[in-house]
Amino acid sequence: MLKRSLTYLLLAVIVLTLAAGGAASSLAFIAPFRPGDALFPVQAGVEQLRLALIGDPVELAGRLLDLVERRLDDLEAGLGTPGEAAALEAVDEAFQQAVPAISAAPASARGPLKLRLAGLAARWQALLQRLGITPADRAARAVESARLILAATGGLPSGETPAGQTGGALPVSAARGMAAPPTRTPIFIAPHGVPFPPNATPGAHSTFALVGQHTLIACGSCHSQDLYRGTPRECEACHARVRPADHYPGACELCHGTSAWTPATFNHAGFTDCAACHTKARPAQHYPGQCSDCHSTSAWTPATFNHAGFTDCQACHRDVRPAQHYDGQCGLCHSTSAWTPATFNHGVVAGVDCAQCHQPPANHWPAPCTRCHADTGNWRNASFDHSIVAGADCATCHQPPANHWPAPCTRCHADTGNWRNASFDHSVIGGADCATCHQPPANHYAGACRNCHGDTGNWRNASFDHSAIGGADCSTCHQPPANHFPGACRDCHSDTGNWRNATFNHSFPINHHGANGNCATCHPGNNYASWTCAACHDQGKMDEKHKEINGYTGNCLACHADGRKP
């Protein structure tokens, strides 16, 4: 039984081992992960394990070149992404494995391997120009590594010595290990441009003056595809894409400078036909003459025009005439120095009815305008001779206000020159109550108006004989102010003709304890309905002195009515 169990266990281990080996082999073959992925280190470890099992140096070198190509694919796919830096490191490590492996291969097999290595290095150089987020110093080390590999394969011109390596670049010793023997056969690689270092700015540049903003652009902005000769010098080669529609067709530098593209300036000297450039900016139904008749090249607006010799304003200004405008010549009212305000000499239309030009307001008096409007310079300065309508009711022309007295207007309005200068003879209404015509204010005294208002010429000149109310309390008609003394009003206000002429018999000395007539000393907050002694007298001392007297607090006047000791 034990033997059978061990057999099953051994078979299970064998199956799991084969499955794990197959999964690892598939992972290394398919390579689904890229540098920067969480499982990429596992995939890279399996790849290195497979490479370690290869004994043939030529096959090993070829497999390592396959790995380099796979890492270049990863770098190209990761350009501009967060995985760009990790992909660049993986390419560098793959090249550093491949170079010594090619050196260890038999000399007879190195030629094709080195040729393939050179092609992969050239591709690496091309990808390095497209780096997006890798720091400049790291990118520079990668460029140097690629250059050393090309130099080692014979890709550099004769006599050029590879530069010393810095940082993480490919070791110079590895490049020397691949140097061809004295009888080497030249290895040819495809021609390719020498790229600029990433974000490089121009230095001395005699072929095209770099001034203004051109000193700040990167070399690759003009020299694309690693091409230097034949780069166009015209502005349109770079700026044609931003030219607005219907733009001036001349050379850009006639208006624009390299220091700032805007604002643009143009030397108009010698140019007389403005419409040759500014046709598109002409408003609809614009004056058809030359632009320079109104506009200046120093400032397009405001425009000015010399109207001397021009009398027919409508030839230019017809489209701005308001609806139902006067049909005569504009110059009869308007001046060329200022279009508004307009003036008109009404002497030339003497006898013509005003309504032919002016529209009267709604419900206006239907008589001829000249009956009232004699001053043509000021339409509102109107006057009317009411003698010609003597006896006619004013309401025929004038609308009385709401709730107006219904009697004839002439009872009050005798001055026709000033409507508000009204007077009324109240004797004609005898004993009629004033409230028949006048509305008393809110909360007014309910008695008859004439009890106070005896002067009908001045409503505010009112007086009241308080003797008629005998002993009635003042508060029956008058509202005392807040916090007022609660006693009877007549205790202080004995003069009914002057409410403010008040006197008060203060039994308690008003100069007590240095108060000197300052009411607030004993009546805090001007509340004369209450008082306090504690403002001056210390409560603790008072308690000590009155400890044998119960309920003394707040009852000081019971013993000290005159402010003195009992």
C-alpha positions, 0 to 999 in steps of 0.5 A, a space after each residue: 500500500 505504501 509503495 503504491 502511494 509513493 508511486 502516485 506521489 512520484 507521478 504527480 511530481 513528474 506531471 507538475 514539473 512537466 506542467 511548470 516547465 511547459 508553462 515557463 517555456 511558453 512564457 519565455 516564447 510568447 513574452 506577453 509582459 513588457 518592462 514595467 509590468 509586475 510579472 516582467 521580472 518572472 518572464 525575464 528570469 525564465 528567458 535567462 534560464 532558457 538562454 543558460 541551457 544553450 551550449 552552442 555559442 553561435 545559437 546563443 548569440 543569435 538568441 540574444 540578438 532575438 532578445 535585443 529585437 524583442 526589447 526594441 519592440 517593447 521600447 517602441 511600444 512604450 515611448 511616451 508612457 510611464 514604462 519608457 524608462 524601464 524599457 530603455 534599461 531593458 534594451 541596454 541590458 540586452 545589448 550588453 549581453 549580446 555584444 560579448 556573446 558575439 565576441 565569443 562566437 567563432 570568427 567565421 560566424 561573427 560577420 552575419 551576427 555583427 551585421 545584424 547587431 549593427 542594424 539593431 543598433 541603428 534602430 536603437 538610435 532612431 528610437 532614441 530620438 523619439 524618447 518622450 519622458 526620459 531625463 536628458 542625461 539618461 538619454 545621452 548615455 543611451 545614445 553613447 552606448 548605441 554609438 559605441 556598438 556601431 563603432 565596434 561593428 565597423 560602422 564608424 568612419 575610418 580613424 574615429 575613436 569611440 568616446 569614453 563611456 560614462 554612467 551606464 553606457 556600454 563598457 569600452 572594453 566590450 567594444 574593443 573585444 569585438 574589434 575586427 582583426 587586421 585582415 577584417 572584411 569591411 561590414 557595410 550598414 545602411 546610411 542613416 542620419 546622425 541624430 541630435 541629442 534630445 532637446 538640444 538647442 542650436 549653437 553657432 549657425 551661420 547658414 541661417 541667422 537664429 535671432 529672437 524666438 528662433 534661438 529657443 527652438 530645438 534643432 529637431 524642430 527644423 531638421 526633421 528626419 535627421 536631415 540637415 541640407 536642404 532645410 527650407 528658409 522661408 517662414 511658410 515652411 514652418 508657419 503655413 499651418 497657422 496662416 488664417 484664411 484669406 491672409 495677406 499673400 505676401 512674405 511673412 517678414 513684411 509684417 512679422 518679426 522673430 522677436 514676437 509674432 504679434 503684434 504685426 507691423 507693416 510699412 505702408 510707405 508707397 502703398 496707396 491701394 488699401 483694398 488690395 490687402 484689406 478687402 475682406 475686412 470691409 463691412 457690408 455696404 461700406 463707402 466704396 471710395 479709397 480707404 485712405 479717404 477716411 483711415 490712417 495707417 497709424 490708427 485704423 480707428 477712429 476714421 475721419 473724412 474731409 467733407 468739404 465739397 460734399 453736400 449729398 450726405 445720403 450718398 454715404 449715410 443712407 443706410 443709417 437713416 432711422 425709420 420714418 426719418 425726415 426726407 430732406 437733406 441731412 445737412 439741414 440738421 446735421 453737422 459734419 463735425 458732430 452728427 449729434 446733436 442735430 439742429 434745424 432752422 425752422 424759419 425755412 418751414 414757417 407756416 408748415 404744420 409741425 405734425 408733418 415731421 413730429 409725432 405728438 404723444 398719445 392723448 395730446 391736445 389736437 390743436 396746432 402745435 404752434 399754439 403752445 410750442 413757439 420755441 423751436 429750439 426747446 420743444 419742452 418750453 411750451 406755453 399756452 394762452 388760456 384766455 382763448 379758452 376762457 370758461 372752458 373746463 380745465 378737465 377738457 385738456 388736463 387729467 386730474 389725479 386720482 381721488 382729486 376734489 371733484 369741483 371745477 379746477 378753477 376753484 383752486 387753479 387760477 394761475 394757468 402759468 403754474 399749475 401747482 400754485 393753487 389756492 382755495 377759499 375755504 369760506 365757501 364750504 362753511 361748516 363742512 368737515 375738512 375730512 371731506 376733502 383731506 385724508 388725515 394721516 394714520 393714527 391721527 387725533 380723531 377730533 374735528 380738524 378745525 380744533 387744531 387747523 384754524 389756518 387754512 392757508 398753512 395746514 401745518 400751522 396747527 394749534 390746540 386748546 388743551 384746556 378743552 380736554 380738562 384733566 384727560 391724560 396726555 397719553 390719550 393722544 400722545 405716545 411717550 418715547 421708549 423708556 420714558 418716566 412712567 409718571 403722569 405727563 403733566 408732572 413735567 410737561 405743563 407748557 402745552 404750546 411747547 412739548 419740549 419745554 419740560 420741568 421736573 420736581 426731583 425730590 432726590 438731590 440731583 447732585 447727590 454723591 457727585 452726580 452733578 445733574 447727570 441722570 445716567 449716573 443713577 438711571 443707566 441706559 437713560 431708562 428713567 423708569 428705573 434707578 440704582 444706587 450700586 453704581 456709586 455705592 459698593 454693594 459689599 459695604 452696604 450689606 455690612 452696614 445694613 446687615 440688621 435691616 431685612 429687605 433693604 436692597 432696592 428700597 433705599 428711598 424708604 430711609 434715604 428719600 433726601 439722599 441723607 442718613 436717617 
